[in-house]
């Protein structure tokens, strides 16, 4: 009877420990109300982006519902058909509220996907460099130093000037300027974990290198990956907005928040502030909220940084 129960006991104990650890981390995170508010804002923005086709009052890409005679209407205007433009319209007659929701959807898609791809590439390079050491480590770190030696926005501008516009090209450019940050951070953490007893025990048991690296070392490197990943997603969103504002990011047919700001910039001197200001405020709230969440996660996952 004992032999039947004993194999499941460690799993149940591990599950209990994990749940207790998560509850403790959440209590520490929730100690700052501003961080909780930022997390709620991030969840609301993510939900709005996912449900854009459902909650947006108008499809800004559907030419059949857009009337050029409704262009540049101020917030609260009502067209002859009885449709209310709560945040006004842009130069093409699109509902600004709908365009912002769809623009947020595209900005988050580009930021999150580029962040995940950069994490995958950077973590792989960092783990290989830390575990292999020697010439492999030196070579990979020189490549990382080379990438980090140039401003990210400059590298992205050069890549997009060569590749052209497009969602896939913007994501590729953002991955190229982000992966080195993850490689550097993961390599430093993995080198510390590499010399610990549990890794030596795994080696003595004859486990394969991939299993040791990805099954044992990687889980202990997750805290810095989560923190840097959160920060880099916000950085990717702001970088994409900058590139789109300069006309080198996404095409006009797929407007993000940065492109919406660029479309309304020429109308600012005419007093049509809403075309550019409202998307700018939404972009500011998005980046600000993600940065607050990432900053709080850094304090929670690394108690030595808590004030």
Secondary structure as UniProt FT lines:
FT   HELIX           2..29
FT   TURN            30..31
FT   HELIX           33..50
FT   HELIX           52..55
FT   TURN            60..61
FT   HELIX           63..65
FT   HELIX           68..70
FT   TURN            71..72
FT   TURN            75..76
FT   STRAND          77..78
FT   TURN            80..81
FT   STRAND          84..85
FT   TURN            86..87
FT   TURN            91..92
FT   HELIX           96..132
FT   HELIX           134..148
FT   HELIX           152..163
FT   HELIX           167..194
FT   HELIX           197..204
FT   TURN            205..206
FT   HELIX           209..212
FT   HELIX           213..217
FT   HELIX           218..221
FT   HELIX           222..245
FT   TURN            246..247
FT   TURN            252..253
FT   HELIX           257..265
FT   TURN            266..267
FT   HELIX           268..270
FT   HELIX           274..301
FT   HELIX           303..305
//
